[in-house]
């Protein structure tokens, strides 16, 4: 085992012009201690997970040392936050160490989150508390296991220092891995400055990195916009299919790569409710569960506005091109969402009446307050399904309609069951369980519950004997009514 392993860095974002970022090292911490290294992910990246667990590796993960070949920087970006535009945000508590190209040829960012102040910190301390770090680690890895495009967690460490929010809390750093950290807000940063050349450089960089097929299109920048629209439509559909609520869908939290990014006040629904809101700062329900498709399209419209100068030399043709690209969101979302619902219902194709059949089930679930995840998992087991409804009579008219539709489906029962099990998870990171993990770690320095929940969430579609308690929705006294941003 090397004491100074080579990291496969190739830092393309650092090679962009100086106005794209601020170059600086992370701020060292007093007493870093390892919580977790993601061994499988480390190997995907071409890193030695055993070395990362050594004192030298932990020093890198805490920001006390910078590996050879890194080019640390804080990226500049802007953003609409709850609809209000701020022309300069940027990485206020994160440092991008650089990009590694793994054995699979994929390029990924390695970022330390909670690594100290930057020129974009806006009087903040640049640090992260332990609770939000554990939440991001758990939920991002759960999303990956669920098959949803996401940033991932390579490691988490405590810092030996307190951070001060409403009270003193233990500090921590999470090492985040992403296809990139280019956001809609990154484009807005240059648009707000009238820097068309900056927009062009950024768009060409994003095309080369995420949409290489767009480079050969008749209009590469329009093809790029169309690609981002398509990926975001599919992403938000996947969120809805597992009951995920991002909680803070600001334009600076939408990655053009199509990955889920920034797990602040996120949550998973227990009882099905299209209006569900958990974020403590979303007072008007802007980012409620059922609003997420609309907000995604709103955010993409903001991206299209920044790209207008690149789409056509004159305003009218540029506007028309942007409108056509944005018009693709609705059909793409509906295809992904309705197709996903069909699989959850055990249907191998989509026919007239299927959307109504599914919506009727969702309506019944909403009226009864039935658990979203458990209800879909229980489809096909009438006895188990009925236990989720205080008054199961509402199911009596619906179940025969569903079974009649299944009889008209060409799949065998075994094929249907396999498809439904692959579409309906048994385990999600339920809010009360995540909070229990955080409480154990913050109050008792006990990371055993974190490890246990992480292991269960790694296999969300499997029945796991002995782990049944992780399937259970919260009791009345366990309900989590609000989740909080980590800043």
C-alpha beads as a LAMMPS data file, in Angstrom:
LAMMPS data file: protein, C-alpha beads

487 atoms
486 bonds

1 atom types
1 bond types

-500.0 500.0 xlo xhi
-500.0 500.0 ylo yhi
-500.0 500.0 zlo zhi

Masses

1 110.0

Atoms # bond

1 1 1 0.000 0.000 0.000
2 1 1 1.468 3.290 -1.132
3 1 1 1.983 6.017 1.453
4 1 1 1.465 8.625 -1.259
5 1 1 -0.773 7.153 -3.939
6 1 1 -1.246 8.882 -7.236
7 1 1 -4.722 10.349 -7.720
8 1 1 -5.846 10.224 -11.388
9 1 1 -6.467 13.961 -11.586
10 1 1 -7.200 15.819 -14.814
11 1 1 -8.653 19.163 -13.759
12 1 1 -10.492 20.598 -16.746
13 1 1 -12.633 23.081 -14.781
14 1 1 -9.542 24.567 -13.166
15 1 1 -8.226 25.257 -16.659
16 1 1 -11.175 27.531 -17.440
17 1 1 -10.573 31.305 -17.144
18 1 1 -9.905 32.778 -13.713
19 1 1 -13.331 34.435 -13.499
20 1 1 -14.952 30.982 -13.245
21 1 1 -13.577 30.250 -9.784
22 1 1 -11.411 31.263 -6.865
23 1 1 -8.284 29.175 -6.303
24 1 1 -7.621 28.311 -2.655
25 1 1 -6.881 25.345 -0.394
26 1 1 -9.269 23.949 2.208
27 1 1 -8.882 25.293 5.749
28 1 1 -7.308 22.699 8.092
29 1 1 -9.262 21.415 11.100
30 1 1 -8.122 20.618 14.634
31 1 1 -8.713 16.912 15.068
32 1 1 -10.060 14.971 12.095
33 1 1 -11.483 11.506 12.731
34 1 1 -12.842 9.117 10.143
35 1 1 -16.523 8.202 10.122
36 1 1 -16.759 6.267 6.865
37 1 1 -15.026 5.561 3.564
38 1 1 -17.098 4.255 0.665
39 1 1 -14.815 1.428 -0.457
40 1 1 -16.744 0.446 -3.586
41 1 1 -16.916 4.033 -4.838
42 1 1 -13.252 4.629 -4.062
43 1 1 -12.298 1.686 -6.256
44 1 1 -14.547 2.986 -9.063
45 1 1 -12.597 6.241 -8.897
46 1 1 -9.232 4.495 -9.046
47 1 1 -8.449 5.362 -5.409
48 1 1 -7.146 3.088 -2.667
49 1 1 -9.865 2.870 0.016
50 1 1 -7.470 1.394 2.558
51 1 1 -5.120 4.354 2.153
52 1 1 -8.018 6.762 2.564
53 1 1 -8.549 5.264 6.025
54 1 1 -4.948 5.957 7.107
55 1 1 -4.052 9.166 8.975
56 1 1 -2.644 10.565 5.717
57 1 1 -5.866 9.750 3.871
58 1 1 -8.052 11.203 6.595
59 1 1 -5.976 14.382 6.453
60 1 1 -6.914 14.739 2.783
61 1 1 -10.586 14.006 3.467
62 1 1 -10.635 16.653 6.198
63 1 1 -8.854 19.303 4.132
64 1 1 -5.658 19.222 6.183
65 1 1 -3.625 18.013 3.212
66 1 1 -3.995 18.415 -0.535
67 1 1 -3.153 15.418 -2.722
68 1 1 -0.606 15.795 -5.491
69 1 1 -2.194 16.825 -8.762
70 1 1 -5.210 18.532 -7.163
71 1 1 -6.196 22.066 -8.177
72 1 1 -8.432 23.232 -5.301
73 1 1 -11.016 25.877 -6.120
74 1 1 -14.366 27.335 -5.142
75 1 1 -16.668 27.678 -8.139
76 1 1 -18.586 30.860 -8.904
77 1 1 -22.311 30.707 -9.575
78 1 1 -25.537 32.658 -9.054
79 1 1 -29.080 31.453 -8.544
80 1 1 -32.759 31.960 -7.968
81 1 1 -33.486 31.044 -4.353
82 1 1 -37.220 30.575 -3.756
83 1 1 -37.792 32.658 -6.877
84 1 1 -35.537 35.558 -5.879
85 1 1 -32.366 36.096 -7.906
86 1 1 -28.984 36.504 -6.245
87 1 1 -26.279 37.382 -8.803
88 1 1 -23.419 35.899 -6.771
89 1 1 -23.570 32.785 -4.605
90 1 1 -20.725 30.356 -5.304
91 1 1 -19.155 27.604 -3.232
92 1 1 -19.343 29.133 0.218
93 1 1 -18.407 26.020 2.162
94 1 1 -17.028 23.639 -0.421
95 1 1 -13.728 23.175 -2.208
96 1 1 -13.426 21.241 -5.462
97 1 1 -10.160 19.315 -5.109
98 1 1 -10.223 18.377 -8.772
99 1 1 -11.479 15.840 -11.267
100 1 1 -10.417 12.218 -11.392
101 1 1 -10.733 9.936 -14.391
102 1 1 -11.478 6.461 -13.104
103 1 1 -10.586 3.073 -14.556
104 1 1 -13.967 3.127 -16.321
105 1 1 -12.937 6.298 -18.164
106 1 1 -15.548 8.427 -16.407
107 1 1 -14.599 11.887 -15.173
108 1 1 -15.866 12.859 -11.733
109 1 1 -15.451 15.829 -9.402
110 1 1 -14.045 15.285 -5.914
111 1 1 -15.338 18.002 -3.609
112 1 1 -14.923 18.598 0.119
113 1 1 -18.102 20.052 1.617
114 1 1 -17.670 21.831 4.956
115 1 1 -14.022 22.594 4.225
116 1 1 -13.863 26.202 5.382
117 1 1 -14.575 29.738 4.175
118 1 1 -14.114 30.894 0.592
119 1 1 -14.521 34.263 -1.146
120 1 1 -18.177 33.230 -1.684
121 1 1 -18.998 32.482 1.967
122 1 1 -20.909 35.737 2.536
123 1 1 -19.912 35.996 6.205
124 1 1 -20.525 32.271 6.773
125 1 1 -18.021 30.009 8.481
126 1 1 -17.697 27.644 5.527
127 1 1 -18.253 24.649 7.765
128 1 1 -20.819 21.860 7.989
129 1 1 -22.396 20.273 11.033
130 1 1 -22.310 16.521 11.539
131 1 1 -26.073 16.046 11.077
132 1 1 -26.314 17.431 7.527
133 1 1 -23.165 15.513 6.551
134 1 1 -24.692 12.220 7.695
135 1 1 -27.968 13.091 5.970
136 1 1 -26.198 13.769 2.668
137 1 1 -24.165 10.571 2.950
138 1 1 -27.197 8.405 3.723
139 1 1 -29.647 9.916 1.273
140 1 1 -27.276 10.287 -1.680
141 1 1 -26.113 6.677 -1.343
142 1 1 -29.737 5.539 -0.940
143 1 1 -30.666 7.409 -4.119
144 1 1 -27.826 5.681 -5.958
145 1 1 -29.035 2.290 -4.762
146 1 1 -32.559 3.199 -5.903
147 1 1 -31.175 3.781 -9.387
148 1 1 -31.621 7.555 -9.432
149 1 1 -28.852 9.758 -10.900
150 1 1 -27.145 11.481 -7.973
151 1 1 -24.008 12.889 -6.522
152 1 1 -22.438 10.370 -4.169
153 1 1 -20.553 10.280 -0.893
154 1 1 -16.973 9.022 -0.884
155 1 1 -16.245 9.689 2.777
156 1 1 -17.214 11.541 5.936
157 1 1 -15.007 12.756 8.779
158 1 1 -15.529 14.729 11.944
159 1 1 -13.319 17.771 12.438
160 1 1 -12.749 17.960 16.187
161 1 1 -14.251 21.449 16.087
162 1 1 -17.717 22.763 16.846
163 1 1 -19.791 24.790 14.418
164 1 1 -22.286 27.267 15.750
165 1 1 -25.813 27.404 14.357
166 1 1 -28.598 27.821 16.885
167 1 1 -26.322 25.904 19.230
168 1 1 -22.854 24.364 19.185
169 1 1 -22.722 21.233 17.013
170 1 1 -19.895 18.872 16.073
171 1 1 -18.339 19.771 12.742
172 1 1 -17.815 17.381 9.854
173 1 1 -16.742 17.218 6.213
174 1 1 -18.312 15.065 3.503
175 1 1 -16.375 14.181 0.364
176 1 1 -18.850 14.485 -2.487
177 1 1 -18.431 12.893 -5.907
178 1 1 -20.299 14.305 -8.908
179 1 1 -20.266 14.098 -12.687
180 1 1 -19.670 17.836 -12.309
181 1 1 -20.859 20.729 -10.178
182 1 1 -22.008 22.873 -13.127
183 1 1 -25.414 24.278 -12.252
184 1 1 -28.115 26.303 -13.936
185 1 1 -26.908 29.007 -11.558
186 1 1 -23.420 28.786 -13.053
187 1 1 -24.814 29.962 -16.372
188 1 1 -26.824 32.644 -14.578
189 1 1 -23.639 33.987 -12.983
190 1 1 -22.202 34.948 -16.373
191 1 1 -25.539 36.039 -17.833
192 1 1 -26.008 38.468 -14.931
193 1 1 -22.695 40.075 -15.903
194 1 1 -23.457 40.242 -19.605
195 1 1 -20.526 37.897 -20.151
196 1 1 -21.647 36.111 -23.319
197 1 1 -18.177 34.764 -23.932
198 1 1 -18.219 33.245 -20.454
199 1 1 -21.560 31.582 -21.216
200 1 1 -20.135 30.206 -24.451
201 1 1 -17.032 28.836 -22.743
202 1 1 -19.152 27.232 -20.015
203 1 1 -21.636 25.754 -22.492
204 1 1 -18.873 24.293 -24.641
205 1 1 -17.234 22.833 -21.526
206 1 1 -20.533 21.276 -20.427
207 1 1 -21.135 19.863 -23.903
208 1 1 -17.709 18.249 -24.019
209 1 1 -18.169 16.830 -20.544
210 1 1 -21.822 15.745 -20.469
211 1 1 -23.356 15.958 -23.950
212 1 1 -20.615 15.141 -26.476
213 1 1 -23.251 14.132 -29.038
214 1 1 -24.451 17.759 -29.083
215 1 1 -21.084 18.910 -30.429
216 1 1 -21.891 17.487 -33.870
217 1 1 -25.485 18.789 -33.991
218 1 1 -26.505 21.536 -36.399
219 1 1 -26.959 23.853 -33.405
220 1 1 -24.796 22.444 -30.562
221 1 1 -26.044 24.861 -27.910
222 1 1 -29.688 24.117 -28.716
223 1 1 -28.922 20.396 -28.602
224 1 1 -27.307 20.976 -25.219
225 1 1 -30.420 22.709 -23.903
226 1 1 -32.610 19.914 -25.250
227 1 1 -30.369 17.364 -23.549
228 1 1 -30.561 19.098 -20.172
229 1 1 -34.358 19.369 -20.493
230 1 1 -34.665 15.656 -21.249
231 1 1 -32.424 14.575 -18.361
232 1 1 -34.141 16.813 -15.840
233 1 1 -37.572 15.593 -16.929
234 1 1 -36.493 11.993 -16.395
235 1 1 -34.811 12.836 -13.086
236 1 1 -37.810 14.565 -11.513
237 1 1 -40.079 11.726 -12.669
238 1 1 -37.813 9.301 -10.823
239 1 1 -38.003 11.454 -7.699
240 1 1 -41.777 11.316 -7.727
241 1 1 -41.832 7.557 -8.282
242 1 1 -40.066 6.950 -4.950
243 1 1 -41.709 9.795 -3.005
244 1 1 -38.609 11.988 -2.833
245 1 1 -38.904 15.713 -2.088
246 1 1 -35.762 17.711 -2.826
247 1 1 -36.884 20.557 -0.601
248 1 1 -34.815 23.371 -2.085
249 1 1 -34.993 23.300 -5.890
250 1 1 -33.226 26.600 -6.403
251 1 1 -31.510 27.092 -9.759
252 1 1 -28.140 26.805 -8.024
253 1 1 -29.213 23.317 -6.901
254 1 1 -29.957 21.997 -10.401
255 1 1 -26.992 20.308 -12.062
256 1 1 -26.883 20.355 -15.860
257 1 1 -25.476 16.802 -15.758
258 1 1 -28.901 15.507 -14.704
259 1 1 -27.785 14.332 -11.270
260 1 1 -29.568 15.055 -8.000
261 1 1 -27.413 17.511 -6.055
262 1 1 -27.472 19.215 -2.651
263 1 1 -29.305 17.189 -0.023
264 1 1 -30.272 19.921 2.403
265 1 1 -33.857 19.844 3.703
266 1 1 -34.757 16.817 1.575
267 1 1 -37.204 14.129 2.682
268 1 1 -39.116 11.047 1.578
269 1 1 -42.882 10.954 1.952
270 1 1 -44.467 8.483 4.334
271 1 1 -48.222 9.006 3.800
272 1 1 -48.952 9.947 0.201
273 1 1 -49.677 13.663 -0.110
274 1 1 -49.046 15.655 -3.318
275 1 1 -48.746 18.807 -1.201
276 1 1 -46.167 17.373 1.188
277 1 1 -43.526 19.885 2.327
278 1 1 -40.839 19.168 4.912
279 1 1 -38.317 21.963 4.375
280 1 1 -38.441 24.374 7.304
281 1 1 -37.690 27.299 4.970
282 1 1 -40.322 26.481 2.311
283 1 1 -43.136 28.391 3.959
284 1 1 -45.299 28.724 0.821
285 1 1 -44.824 25.157 -0.428
286 1 1 -42.966 26.250 -3.563
287 1 1 -41.005 23.002 -3.603
288 1 1 -43.756 20.642 -2.448
289 1 1 -43.687 17.071 -3.746
290 1 1 -46.272 17.659 -6.465
291 1 1 -44.795 21.015 -7.539
292 1 1 -41.402 19.586 -8.476
293 1 1 -42.098 19.053 -12.207
294 1 1 -43.381 22.616 -12.576
295 1 1 -40.385 24.042 -10.719
296 1 1 -37.966 21.996 -12.800
297 1 1 -39.431 23.495 -15.964
298 1 1 -39.269 26.980 -14.411
299 1 1 -35.589 26.437 -13.624
300 1 1 -34.919 25.174 -17.142
301 1 1 -36.559 28.308 -18.522
302 1 1 -33.976 30.312 -16.567
303 1 1 -31.230 28.220 -18.194
304 1 1 -32.729 28.820 -21.632
305 1 1 -32.715 32.571 -20.999
306 1 1 -28.956 32.519 -20.412
307 1 1 -28.376 30.577 -23.641
308 1 1 -30.415 32.858 -25.937
309 1 1 -27.347 34.701 -27.308
310 1 1 -25.882 31.329 -28.351
311 1 1 -29.025 29.857 -29.928
312 1 1 -29.389 32.314 -32.805
313 1 1 -27.917 35.670 -33.880
314 1 1 -31.291 37.418 -33.573
315 1 1 -33.724 37.487 -30.660
316 1 1 -36.882 36.084 -32.276
317 1 1 -35.319 32.925 -33.724
318 1 1 -33.465 32.382 -30.430
319 1 1 -36.682 32.690 -28.434
320 1 1 -38.500 30.299 -30.759
321 1 1 -35.716 27.723 -30.486
322 1 1 -35.703 27.976 -26.695
323 1 1 -39.496 27.616 -26.522
324 1 1 -39.382 24.479 -28.658
325 1 1 -36.672 22.965 -26.465
326 1 1 -38.596 23.758 -23.275
327 1 1 -41.787 22.352 -24.777
328 1 1 -40.099 18.976 -24.721
329 1 1 -40.148 18.874 -20.932
330 1 1 -43.815 18.000 -20.490
331 1 1 -43.929 15.013 -22.848
332 1 1 -40.576 13.705 -21.597
333 1 1 -41.690 13.966 -17.979
334 1 1 -45.054 12.319 -18.680
335 1 1 -43.408 9.458 -20.567
336 1 1 -40.959 8.807 -17.741
337 1 1 -43.499 9.255 -14.951
338 1 1 -46.371 7.298 -16.477
339 1 1 -44.001 4.589 -17.651
340 1 1 -42.602 4.315 -14.141
341 1 1 -46.073 4.177 -12.620
342 1 1 -47.024 1.428 -15.066
343 1 1 -44.080 -0.667 -13.890
344 1 1 -45.002 -0.007 -10.258
345 1 1 -48.508 -1.268 -11.098
346 1 1 -47.234 -4.393 -12.865
347 1 1 -48.116 -3.273 -16.393
348 1 1 -45.706 -4.042 -19.215
349 1 1 -47.230 -1.446 -21.555
350 1 1 -49.382 1.667 -21.359
351 1 1 -52.932 1.738 -22.658
352 1 1 -55.893 4.072 -22.570
353 1 1 -57.310 4.194 -19.084
354 1 1 -54.078 3.240 -17.304
355 1 1 -53.314 6.782 -16.175
356 1 1 -56.810 7.093 -14.724
357 1 1 -56.485 3.721 -12.992
358 1 1 -53.239 4.768 -11.356
359 1 1 -54.501 8.215 -10.422
360 1 1 -57.516 6.657 -8.752
361 1 1 -55.204 4.568 -6.574
362 1 1 -53.183 7.664 -5.661
363 1 1 -56.391 9.509 -4.788
364 1 1 -57.498 6.674 -2.534
365 1 1 -54.075 6.633 -0.889
366 1 1 -54.143 10.397 -0.329
367 1 1 -57.630 10.301 1.195
368 1 1 -56.649 7.444 3.502
369 1 1 -53.176 8.745 4.349
370 1 1 -51.757 5.402 3.195
371 1 1 -48.006 4.964 3.148
372 1 1 -46.723 5.578 -0.396
373 1 1 -43.830 3.134 -0.347
374 1 1 -45.573 0.308 1.499
375 1 1 -48.770 0.548 -0.552
376 1 1 -46.993 0.030 -3.836
377 1 1 -44.789 -2.695 -2.365
378 1 1 -47.915 -4.488 -1.109
379 1 1 -49.750 -4.455 -4.452
380 1 1 -50.674 -8.054 -5.183
381 1 1 -51.008 -8.943 -1.505
382 1 1 -54.521 -7.772 -0.676
383 1 1 -54.261 -8.617 3.009
384 1 1 -51.077 -6.576 3.469
385 1 1 -52.424 -3.725 1.366
386 1 1 -55.635 -3.487 3.381
387 1 1 -53.717 -3.027 6.632
388 1 1 -52.450 0.297 5.286
389 1 1 -55.953 1.751 5.012
390 1 1 -58.027 2.692 8.055
391 1 1 -61.099 2.009 5.893
392 1 1 -60.172 -0.568 3.244
393 1 1 -63.592 -0.249 1.620
394 1 1 -62.111 2.341 -0.739
395 1 1 -60.030 -0.438 -2.268
396 1 1 -62.989 -2.690 -2.977
397 1 1 -64.019 -0.893 -6.145
398 1 1 -60.471 -0.316 -7.328
399 1 1 -58.834 -3.750 -6.904
400 1 1 -61.156 -5.571 -9.362
401 1 1 -60.405 -2.921 -12.011
402 1 1 -56.679 -3.397 -11.500
403 1 1 -56.892 -7.182 -11.635
404 1 1 -58.981 -7.028 -14.812
405 1 1 -56.266 -4.864 -16.384
406 1 1 -53.572 -7.349 -15.302
407 1 1 -55.442 -10.178 -17.019
408 1 1 -55.110 -8.243 -20.264
409 1 1 -51.345 -7.832 -19.826
410 1 1 -49.083 -10.284 -21.683
411 1 1 -46.619 -10.831 -18.833
412 1 1 -46.510 -14.033 -16.826
413 1 1 -47.198 -13.700 -13.081
414 1 1 -43.508 -14.355 -12.349
415 1 1 -42.396 -11.670 -14.800
416 1 1 -44.892 -9.241 -13.349
417 1 1 -43.781 -9.872 -9.786
418 1 1 -40.112 -9.387 -10.730
419 1 1 -40.897 -6.111 -12.503
420 1 1 -42.927 -4.784 -9.587
421 1 1 -40.280 -5.711 -7.038
422 1 1 -37.687 -3.898 -9.135
423 1 1 -39.890 -0.779 -9.321
424 1 1 -41.230 -0.648 -5.756
425 1 1 -38.586 -0.377 -3.044
426 1 1 -39.076 -1.996 0.326
427 1 1 -36.684 0.435 2.013
428 1 1 -36.255 4.187 1.725
429 1 1 -34.390 6.567 4.067
430 1 1 -37.397 7.434 6.186
431 1 1 -37.101 10.783 7.905
432 1 1 -37.556 9.515 11.453
433 1 1 -34.903 6.849 10.944
434 1 1 -32.424 9.350 9.504
435 1 1 -33.087 11.653 12.453
436 1 1 -32.520 8.784 14.896
437 1 1 -29.163 8.074 13.241
438 1 1 -28.185 11.747 13.492
439 1 1 -29.240 11.945 17.146
440 1 1 -27.165 8.888 18.054
441 1 1 -24.098 10.311 16.323
442 1 1 -24.404 13.913 17.528
443 1 1 -25.479 13.258 21.105
444 1 1 -23.687 9.962 21.872
445 1 1 -20.946 9.710 19.223
446 1 1 -22.545 6.387 18.303
447 1 1 -22.190 5.650 14.583
448 1 1 -23.526 2.107 14.813
449 1 1 -27.064 3.150 13.763
450 1 1 -25.582 5.057 10.796
451 1 1 -23.713 1.957 9.620
452 1 1 -26.764 -0.255 10.084
453 1 1 -29.143 2.019 8.177
454 1 1 -26.575 2.571 5.432
455 1 1 -26.289 -1.188 4.957
456 1 1 -30.057 -1.645 4.700
457 1 1 -30.456 1.205 2.220
458 1 1 -27.794 -0.297 -0.032
459 1 1 -30.311 -3.026 -1.034
460 1 1 -33.632 -1.182 -1.220
461 1 1 -35.463 -3.609 -3.497
462 1 1 -34.643 -6.768 -1.544
463 1 1 -36.526 -8.320 1.334
464 1 1 -34.091 -8.261 4.250
465 1 1 -35.026 -10.608 7.104
466 1 1 -34.311 -8.933 10.416
467 1 1 -34.531 -5.423 8.962
468 1 1 -38.326 -5.172 8.879
469 1 1 -38.357 -2.285 11.363
470 1 1 -36.682 -0.099 8.743
471 1 1 -39.743 -0.527 6.525
472 1 1 -42.124 0.861 9.113
473 1 1 -43.575 4.354 8.831
474 1 1 -43.200 6.542 11.915
475 1 1 -45.465 6.310 14.906
476 1 1 -47.289 9.537 15.740
477 1 1 -44.591 10.572 18.220
478 1 1 -41.810 9.773 15.714
479 1 1 -43.073 11.878 12.832
480 1 1 -40.609 14.396 11.428
481 1 1 -42.523 17.509 10.413
482 1 1 -39.612 19.669 9.266
483 1 1 -36.148 19.171 7.811
484 1 1 -33.488 21.838 7.850
485 1 1 -30.888 23.297 5.550
486 1 1 -27.337 22.617 6.698
487 1 1 -25.994 26.150 6.283

Bonds

1 1 1 2
2 1 2 3
3 1 3 4
4 1 4 5
5 1 5 6
6 1 6 7
7 1 7 8
8 1 8 9
9 1 9 10
10 1 10 11
11 1 11 12
12 1 12 13
13 1 13 14
14 1 14 15
15 1 15 16
16 1 16 17
17 1 17 18
18 1 18 19
19 1 19 20
20 1 20 21
21 1 21 22
22 1 22 23
23 1 23 24
24 1 24 25
25 1 25 26
26 1 26 27
27 1 27 28
28 1 28 29
29 1 29 30
30 1 30 31
31 1 31 32
32 1 32 33
33 1 33 34
34 1 34 35
35 1 35 36
36 1 36 37
37 1 37 38
38 1 38 39
39 1 39 40
40 1 40 41
41 1 41 42
42 1 42 43
43 1 43 44
44 1 44 45
45 1 45 46
46 1 46 47
47 1 47 48
48 1 48 49
49 1 49 50
50 1 50 51
51 1 51 52
52 1 52 53
53 1 53 54
54 1 54 55
55 1 55 56
56 1 56 57
57 1 57 58
58 1 58 59
59 1 59 60
60 1 60 61
61 1 61 62
62 1 62 63
63 1 63 64
64 1 64 65
65 1 65 66
66 1 66 67
67 1 67 68
68 1 68 69
69 1 69 70
70 1 70 71
71 1 71 72
72 1 72 73
73 1 73 74
74 1 74 75
75 1 75 76
76 1 76 77
77 1 77 78
78 1 78 79
79 1 79 80
80 1 80 81
81 1 81 82
82 1 82 83
83 1 83 84
84 1 84 85
85 1 85 86
86 1 86 87
87 1 87 88
88 1 88 89
89 1 89 90
90 1 90 91
91 1 91 92
92 1 92 93
93 1 93 94
94 1 94 95
95 1 95 96
96 1 96 97
97 1 97 98
98 1 98 99
99 1 99 100
100 1 100 101
101 1 101 102
102 1 102 103
103 1 103 104
104 1 104 105
105 1 105 106
106 1 106 107
107 1 107 108
108 1 108 109
109 1 109 110
110 1 110 111
111 1 111 112
112 1 112 113
113 1 113 114
114 1 114 115
115 1 115 116
116 1 116 117
117 1 117 118
118 1 118 119
119 1 119 120
120 1 120 121
121 1 121 122
122 1 122 123
123 1 123 124
124 1 124 125
125 1 125 126
126 1 126 127
127 1 127 128
128 1 128 129
129 1 129 130
130 1 130 131
131 1 131 132
132 1 132 133
133 1 133 134
134 1 134 135
135 1 135 136
136 1 136 137
137 1 137 138
138 1 138 139
139 1 139 140
140 1 140 141
141 1 141 142
142 1 142 143
143 1 143 144
144 1 144 145
145 1 145 146
146 1 146 147
147 1 147 148
148 1 148 149
149 1 149 150
150 1 150 151
151 1 151 152
152 1 152 153
153 1 153 154
154 1 154 155
155 1 155 156
156 1 156 157
157 1 157 158
158 1 158 159
159 1 159 160
160 1 160 161
161 1 161 162
162 1 162 163
163 1 163 164
164 1 164 165
165 1 165 166
166 1 166 167
167 1 167 168
168 1 168 169
169 1 169 170
170 1 170 171
171 1 171 172
172 1 172 173
173 1 173 174
174 1 174 175
175 1 175 176
176 1 176 177
177 1 177 178
178 1 178 179
179 1 179 180
180 1 180 181
181 1 181 182
182 1 182 183
183 1 183 184
184 1 184 185
185 1 185 186
186 1 186 187
187 1 187 188
188 1 188 189
189 1 189 190
190 1 190 191
191 1 191 192
192 1 192 193
193 1 193 194
194 1 194 195
195 1 195 196
196 1 196 197
197 1 197 198
198 1 198 199
199 1 199 200
200 1 200 201
201 1 201 202
202 1 202 203
203 1 203 204
204 1 204 205
205 1 205 206
206 1 206 207
207 1 207 208
208 1 208 209
209 1 209 210
210 1 210 211
211 1 211 212
212 1 212 213
213 1 213 214
214 1 214 215
215 1 215 216
216 1 216 217
217 1 217 218
218 1 218 219
219 1 219 220
220 1 220 221
221 1 221 222
222 1 222 223
223 1 223 224
224 1 224 225
225 1 225 226
226 1 226 227
227 1 227 228
228 1 228 229
229 1 229 230
230 1 230 231
231 1 231 232
232 1 232 233
233 1 233 234
234 1 234 235
235 1 235 236
236 1 236 237
237 1 237 238
238 1 238 239
239 1 239 240
240 1 240 241
241 1 241 242
242 1 242 243
243 1 243 244
244 1 244 245
245 1 245 246
246 1 246 247
247 1 247 248
248 1 248 249
249 1 249 250
250 1 250 251
251 1 251 252
252 1 252 253
253 1 253 254
254 1 254 255
255 1 255 256
256 1 256 257
257 1 257 258
258 1 258 259
259 1 259 260
260 1 260 261
261 1 261 262
262 1 262 263
263 1 263 264
264 1 264 265
265 1 265 266
266 1 266 267
267 1 267 268
268 1 268 269
269 1 269 270
270 1 270 271
271 1 271 272
272 1 272 273
273 1 273 274
274 1 274 275
275 1 275 276
276 1 276 277
277 1 277 278
278 1 278 279
279 1 279 280
280 1 280 281
281 1 281 282
282 1 282 283
283 1 283 284
284 1 284 285
285 1 285 286
286 1 286 287
287 1 287 288
288 1 288 289
289 1 289 290
290 1 290 291
291 1 291 292
292 1 292 293
293 1 293 294
294 1 294 295
295 1 295 296
296 1 296 297
297 1 297 298
298 1 298 299
299 1 299 300
300 1 300 301
301 1 301 302
302 1 302 303
303 1 303 304
304 1 304 305
305 1 305 306
306 1 306 307
307 1 307 308
308 1 308 309
309 1 309 310
310 1 310 311
311 1 311 312
312 1 312 313
313 1 313 314
314 1 314 315
315 1 315 316
316 1 316 317
317 1 317 318
318 1 318 319
319 1 319 320
320 1 320 321
321 1 321 322
322 1 322 323
323 1 323 324
324 1 324 325
325 1 325 326
326 1 326 327
327 1 327 328
328 1 328 329
329 1 329 330
330 1 330 331
331 1 331 332
332 1 332 333
333 1 333 334
334 1 334 335
335 1 335 336
336 1 336 337
337 1 337 338
338 1 338 339
339 1 339 340
340 1 340 341
341 1 341 342
342 1 342 343
343 1 343 344
344 1 344 345
345 1 345 346
346 1 346 347
347 1 347 348
348 1 348 349
349 1 349 350
350 1 350 351
351 1 351 352
352 1 352 353
353 1 353 354
354 1 354 355
355 1 355 356
356 1 356 357
357 1 357 358
358 1 358 359
359 1 359 360
360 1 360 361
361 1 361 362
362 1 362 363
363 1 363 364
364 1 364 365
365 1 365 366
366 1 366 367
367 1 367 368
368 1 368 369
369 1 369 370
370 1 370 371
371 1 371 372
372 1 372 373
373 1 373 374
374 1 374 375
375 1 375 376
376 1 376 377
377 1 377 378
378 1 378 379
379 1 379 380
380 1 380 381
381 1 381 382
382 1 382 383
383 1 383 384
384 1 384 385
385 1 385 386
386 1 386 387
387 1 387 388
388 1 388 389
389 1 389 390
390 1 390 391
391 1 391 392
392 1 392 393
393 1 393 394
394 1 394 395
395 1 395 396
396 1 396 397
397 1 397 398
398 1 398 399
399 1 399 400
400 1 400 401
401 1 401 402
402 1 402 403
403 1 403 404
404 1 404 405
405 1 405 406
406 1 406 407
407 1 407 408
408 1 408 409
409 1 409 410
410 1 410 411
411 1 411 412
412 1 412 413
413 1 413 414
414 1 414 415
415 1 415 416
416 1 416 417
417 1 417 418
418 1 418 419
419 1 419 420
420 1 420 421
421 1 421 422
422 1 422 423
423 1 423 424
424 1 424 425
425 1 425 426
426 1 426 427
427 1 427 428
428 1 428 429
429 1 429 430
430 1 430 431
431 1 431 432
432 1 432 433
433 1 433 434
434 1 434 435
435 1 435 436
436 1 436 437
437 1 437 438
438 1 438 439
439 1 439 440
440 1 440 441
441 1 441 442
442 1 442 443
443 1 443 444
444 1 444 445
445 1 445 446
446 1 446 447
447 1 447 448
448 1 448 449
449 1 449 450
450 1 450 451
451 1 451 452
452 1 452 453
453 1 453 454
454 1 454 455
455 1 455 456
456 1 456 457
457 1 457 458
458 1 458 459
459 1 459 460
460 1 460 461
461 1 461 462
462 1 462 463
463 1 463 464
464 1 464 465
465 1 465 466
466 1 466 467
467 1 467 468
468 1 468 469
469 1 469 470
470 1 470 471
471 1 471 472
472 1 472 473
473 1 473 474
474 1 474 475
475 1 475 476
476 1 476 477
477 1 477 478
478 1 478 479
479 1 479 480
480 1 480 481
481 1 481 482
482 1 482 483
483 1 483 484
484 1 484 485
485 1 485 486
486 1 486 487
